């Protein structure tokens, strides 16, 4: 007598949970003071040079907001612009890692979300799932690419290339427990959700 196979309707279904992607917790973050950023693109250029990125692949986007009207002296008005460098936020629950079918996106020991390009199959699932649009595709290698917070430099006790290159000090590497200490500082770290992020900035 043949043994009956369990029906698919009654078979247990294993679903990956976010918990396996949330640990270890991120130790550092890139803090961005948009009052200091002048849109010079030094961070983007330094990132491309440090990581040997081809044309069309950018781990940092510098977004322009404005112009907006500002009041000057004696009831005069002028125009002002805001610039925001945008890169991977290394989310606490990264959708990119959750949707990657190959398990190519993982956290390092210090919590940085990294893409293992040796495993990446180039399906672009992570690009479609990222709510911030900060994952690009390297057509030369056929793999996804994003900010790694220069993990190779952090291991040597150095700051990320973008932080070292910023001439105004708008980019800083800070410990995660120090985030939000200066409440007057307008940073990307105050954005609490993808929806709020999209309402706050305009890609051009």
VOGU-3710 file (C-alpha; in Angstrom, 3 decimals, decimal comma):
1> xxxxxxxxxx> 0,000/0,000/0,000  1,384/3,328/-1,067  1,927/5,967/1,559  -0,215/9,047/1,041  1,637/12,251/0,410  0,489/15,219/2,454  -1,695/17,569/0,527  -0,236/20,955/-0,389  -3,164/22,602/1,345  -2,196/21,077/4,696
11> xxxxxxxxxx> 1,569/21,278/4,271  3,349/23,729/6,581  4,651/26,831/4,839  7,908/28,357/6,006  7,897/32,131/5,713  11,029/34,155/6,278  10,551/36,793/8,932  12,126/40,220/9,185  13,805/39,230/12,459  16,630/37,401/10,714
21> xxxxxxxxxx> 17,553/40,578/8,843  17,459/42,992/11,779  20,469/41,680/13,688  23,166/42,689/14,334  22,004/46,256/14,860  23,682/49,049/12,898  26,483/50,662/14,905  27,185/53,667/12,674  25,209/55,949/10,387  25,996/58,736/7,951
31> xxxxxxxxxx> 24,540/61,942/9,328  23,710/64,609/6,762  23,433/68,298/7,667  21,658/69,814/4,677  22,291/73,315/6,029  25,957/72,729/5,199  25,600/70,811/1,913  26,232/73,074/-1,109  25,609/70,439/-3,795  29,249/70,270/-4,924
41> xxxxxxxxxx> 29,055/66,508/-5,718  32,418/65,815/-4,029  30,866/62,932/-2,081  29,511/61,278/-5,220  32,797/61,622/-7,106  34,869/60,349/-4,166  32,545/57,366/-3,819  32,926/56,450/-7,494  36,708/56,716/-7,300  37,043/54,742/-4,057
51> xxxxxxxxxx> 34,784/51,925/-5,247  35,860/51,964/-8,919  32,290/52,401/-10,183  31,578/52,511/-13,944  29,653/55,245/-15,754  25,978/55,170/-14,817  26,470/53,573/-11,394  26,180/55,947/-8,436  25,983/54,947/-4,802  25,155/58,534/-3,850
61> xxxxxxxxxx> 22,586/60,831/-5,442  22,623/64,548/-4,626  19,035/65,770/-4,707  18,186/69,430/-5,290  15,187/70,935/-3,505  13,972/74,377/-4,485  14,432/77,131/-5,246  12,470/78,546/-2,327  11,816/82,122/-1,356  13,677/83,432/1,690
71> xxxxxxxxxx> 13,244/86,748/3,460  16,241/89,033/3,735  16,874/92,389/5,352  14,503/95,336/4,948  11,672/93,171/3,600  13,686/91,994/0,621  13,376/88,459/-0,711  15,780/86,089/-2,381  15,995/82,476/-3,496  17,679/79,582/-1,737
81> xxxxxxxxxx> 18,381/75,963/-2,663  18,726/72,867/-0,518  20,850/69,860/-1,441  20,604/66,383/0,089  23,076/63,549/-0,523  21,025/60,328/-0,576  22,440/56,842/-0,214  21,472/53,471/1,277  20,029/53,931/4,775  20,967/50,392/5,860
91> xxxxxxxxxx> 17,414/49,920/7,123  16,617/48,077/10,325  14,285/45,825/8,301  15,784/45,953/4,779  13,234/45,011/2,135  16,060/44,419/-0,327  17,414/41,564/1,788  13,941/40,166/2,381  13,155/39,998/-1,351  16,528/38,749/-2,627
101> xxxxxxxxxx> 15,906/35,167/-3,858  19,593/34,223/-3,601  20,299/35,569/-0,128  22,973/37,846/-1,559  22,122/40,769/0,734  23,221/40,381/4,337  24,338/42,384/7,334  27,984/42,641/8,329  29,128/42,314/11,948  28,603/46,040/12,487
111> xxxxxxxxxx> 25,120/46,015/10,948  25,904/47,403/7,488  23,667/45,970/4,759  25,921/44,606/2,020  25,408/43,000/-1,383  27,573/39,954/-2,057  28,166/40,435/-5,760  29,592/36,917/-6,040  26,143/35,563/-5,159  23,940/38,228/-6,831
121> xxxxxxxxxx> 22,244/36,870/-9,955  21,196/40,291/-11,279  17,433/39,742/-11,015  16,863/43,354/-9,794  14,340/42,265/-7,139  16,188/44,397/-4,574  16,071/47,438/-6,861  12,317/47,128/-7,248  11,731/46,616/-3,528  13,904/49,452/-2,188
131> xxxxxxxxxx> 11,495/52,224/-1,090  14,213/54,872/-1,352  15,448/54,064/-4,864  19,097/53,918/-3,824  20,106/50,589/-5,396  21,498/50,796/-8,924  22,461/48,138/-11,454  26,001/47,587/-12,677  25,549/46,487/-16,292  29,262/45,774/-16,699
141> xxxxxxxxxx> 29,156/43,128/-13,957  25,455/42,240/-14,225  24,853/42,758/-10,505  23,068/45,136/-8,132  25,134/47,834/-6,447  24,629/50,215/-3,523  26,386/52,082/-0,716  28,447/49,827/1,530  29,376/52,683/3,875  32,926/51,897/2,706
151> xxxxxxxxxx> 33,008/48,869/5,016  36,537/48,077/3,829  37,710/51,479/5,120  35,833/51,153/8,409  37,675/47,894/9,054  40,927/49,880/8,781  39,668/52,523/11,209  39,096/55,086/8,434  36,025/57,141/7,567  33,981/56,495/4,384
161> xxxxxxxxxx> 35,256/58,208/1,233  32,253/60,547/1,022  32,829/61,822/4,575  36,533/62,432/3,961  35,836/64,280/0,703  33,052/66,592/1,935  34,563/70,122/2,031  31,845/71,629/4,258  31,483/68,882/6,869  27,896/68,164/5,839
171> xxxxxxxxxx> 28,540/64,413/5,991  29,615/62,808/9,247  30,024/59,251/10,454  28,263/59,016/13,823  27,530/56,259/16,304  23,922/55,163/16,095  23,213/56,061/19,723  24,207/59,684/19,034  21,634/60,176/16,267  19,125/62,899/17,020
181> xxxxxxxxxx> 21,265/64,545/19,715  21,156/67,888/17,923  17,437/68,421/17,275  18,011/71,623/15,299  19,952/69,765/12,655  17,864/68,876/9,598  19,021/65,466/8,466  17,811/62,528/6,467  17,774/60,579/9,691  14,623/62,457/10,762
191> xxxxxxxxxx> 12,697/60,802/7,938  10,661/58,061/9,569  9,053/56,404/6,556  9,401/56,030/2,769  6,183/58,029/2,307  7,522/60,935/4,336  10,781/60,736/2,384  8,940/61,016/-0,946  6,961/63,983/0,347  10,143/65,707/1,548
201> xxxx> 12,298/65,507/-1,587  11,835/65,825/-5,308  14,075/63,932/-7,735  15,073/65,992/-10,790
//
